């Protein structure tokens, strides 16, 4: 869910953070994107590139203001549905082109970094990591948990 939220906020020129920082008359940077990874601890990073020196100090306060504004206004669920559909399509293409990467990488990461618990809970985590697409319904306001 967090990855989809970052995609909604940053992925296209119509994304809220792209509009606020890049796609306007007073742009503070040339591009922005997020990255994340999980090892023993996960992290999320938001990168701002091609920032003029005179605007670097304005980036963090503007980001805080924009995130507060997004929280106040809310998420456009129609745009979010498009983000989910796009992600699902890309994921299915990746599953077709390189299934071993899509299936094995979550298992390897789980084996290396996950805390050890009882076998049933570990299997539940692995099933959830592998079966990402079947639980998604891109109908606005719908999310299947079966």
C-alpha positions as CSV (number, residue, x, y, z in Angstrom):
1,X,0.0,0.0,0.0
2,X,2.8,2.4,0.8
3,X,4.5,1.8,-2.6
4,X,1.2,2.6,-4.4
5,X,0.8,5.7,-2.3
6,X,4.3,6.9,-3.3
7,X,3.5,6.1,-6.9
8,X,0.3,8.2,-6.7
9,X,2.2,11.1,-5.2
10,X,5.2,11.1,-7.5
11,X,5.0,8.9,-10.7
12,X,3.4,11.1,-13.4
13,X,3.4,14.8,-14.3
14,X,-0.2,14.9,-12.9
15,X,0.9,13.6,-9.5
16,X,0.5,16.0,-6.6
17,X,4.2,16.2,-5.6
18,X,5.3,16.5,-9.3
19,X,2.8,19.4,-9.7
20,X,4.0,21.1,-6.6
21,X,7.8,20.8,-7.2
22,X,8.4,20.2,-10.9
23,X,5.5,21.0,-13.2
24,X,4.9,24.7,-12.3
25,X,6.3,28.2,-13.0
26,X,8.3,28.3,-9.7
27,X,9.7,24.8,-9.8
28,X,12.0,23.9,-7.0
29,X,13.6,20.9,-8.7
30,X,13.8,19.2,-12.1
31,X,12.5,15.9,-11.0
32,X,11.5,13.9,-8.0
33,X,11.1,10.2,-7.3
34,X,10.9,7.8,-4.5
35,X,12.8,4.6,-3.8
36,X,12.5,2.0,-1.1
37,X,14.0,-1.3,-0.1
38,X,13.7,-3.8,2.7
39,X,16.4,-5.6,4.5
40,X,16.4,-6.1,8.2
41,X,14.7,-2.7,8.2
42,X,12.8,-1.1,5.4
43,X,13.3,2.5,4.2
44,X,11.6,4.9,1.9
45,X,13.4,7.8,0.3
46,X,12.2,10.8,-1.7
47,X,14.8,12.2,-4.1
48,X,14.8,15.7,-5.5
49,X,17.1,16.2,-8.4
50,X,18.3,19.2,-10.4
51,X,17.5,21.6,-7.6
52,X,19.0,25.1,-8.1
53,X,21.2,26.1,-5.1
54,X,19.0,29.0,-4.2
55,X,15.9,26.7,-3.8
56,X,17.5,23.8,-1.8
57,X,16.6,25.3,1.5
58,X,12.9,25.6,0.4
59,X,12.4,21.9,-0.5
60,X,11.8,20.4,2.9
61,X,9.4,23.0,4.2
62,X,7.5,22.9,0.9
63,X,7.3,19.1,1.2
64,X,5.9,19.3,4.7
65,X,3.3,21.9,3.5
66,X,2.3,19.8,0.5
67,X,1.9,16.6,2.5
68,X,-0.3,18.5,5.0
69,X,-2.3,19.8,2.1
70,X,-2.7,16.3,0.6
71,X,-3.8,15.0,4.0
72,X,-6.4,17.9,4.3
73,X,-7.7,17.6,0.7
74,X,-7.5,13.8,0.5
75,X,-6.6,11.4,-2.2
76,X,-8.3,11.4,-5.6
77,X,-9.5,7.9,-5.6
78,X,-10.1,7.9,-9.4
79,X,-6.4,8.7,-9.9
80,X,-5.5,6.2,-7.3
81,X,-7.5,3.5,-9.2
82,X,-5.5,4.4,-12.3
83,X,-2.2,4.0,-10.4
84,X,-3.3,0.6,-9.1
85,X,-4.4,-0.5,-12.6
86,X,-1.0,0.7,-14.1
87,X,1.0,-1.0,-11.3
88,X,-1.0,-4.3,-11.8
89,X,-0.4,-4.2,-15.5
90,X,3.3,-3.7,-15.0
91,X,3.5,-6.4,-12.4
92,X,1.7,-8.9,-14.7
93,X,4.1,-8.0,-17.5
94,X,7.0,-8.5,-15.1
95,X,5.6,-11.9,-14.0
96,X,5.4,-12.9,-17.7
97,X,8.9,-11.7,-18.6
98,X,10.8,-12.7,-15.5
99,X,8.7,-14.8,-13.2
100,X,11.6,-16.0,-11.2
101,X,12.5,-12.4,-10.1
102,X,8.9,-11.7,-9.1
103,X,8.4,-14.9,-7.2
104,X,11.8,-15.7,-5.8
105,X,12.9,-12.3,-4.6
106,X,10.2,-11.9,-1.9
107,X,11.1,-15.4,-0.7
108,X,14.8,-14.7,-0.6
109,X,14.2,-11.4,1.2
110,X,11.9,-13.1,3.7
111,X,14.5,-15.9,4.3
112,X,17.3,-13.4,4.9
113,X,15.6,-10.6,6.8
114,X,12.3,-11.7,8.4
115,X,12.0,-12.3,12.1
116,X,11.6,-16.0,12.9
117,X,8.2,-16.9,14.3
118,X,6.0,-20.0,14.1
119,X,5.9,-21.7,10.7
120,X,2.2,-20.8,10.0
121,X,2.8,-17.1,10.3
122,X,5.9,-17.3,8.1
123,X,3.9,-19.1,5.4
124,X,1.2,-16.4,5.6
125,X,3.8,-13.7,5.0
126,X,5.2,-15.5,2.1
127,X,1.8,-16.2,0.5
128,X,0.9,-12.5,0.8
129,X,4.2,-11.4,-0.8
130,X,3.8,-13.7,-3.7
131,X,0.1,-13.3,-4.3
132,X,-0.1,-9.5,-4.7
133,X,-2.3,-9.3,-7.8
134,X,-5.2,-11.6,-6.8
135,X,-6.1,-9.5,-3.8
136,X,-6.4,-6.3,-5.8
137,X,-9.6,-5.0,-7.3
138,X,-9.2,-1.7,-9.0
139,X,-12.8,-0.7,-8.6
140,X,-12.8,2.5,-6.6
141,X,-13.2,1.8,-2.9
142,X,-12.8,-2.0,-3.2
143,X,-10.0,-4.1,-1.9
144,X,-10.3,-7.8,-1.7
145,X,-8.8,-9.6,1.3
146,X,-9.6,-13.1,0.3
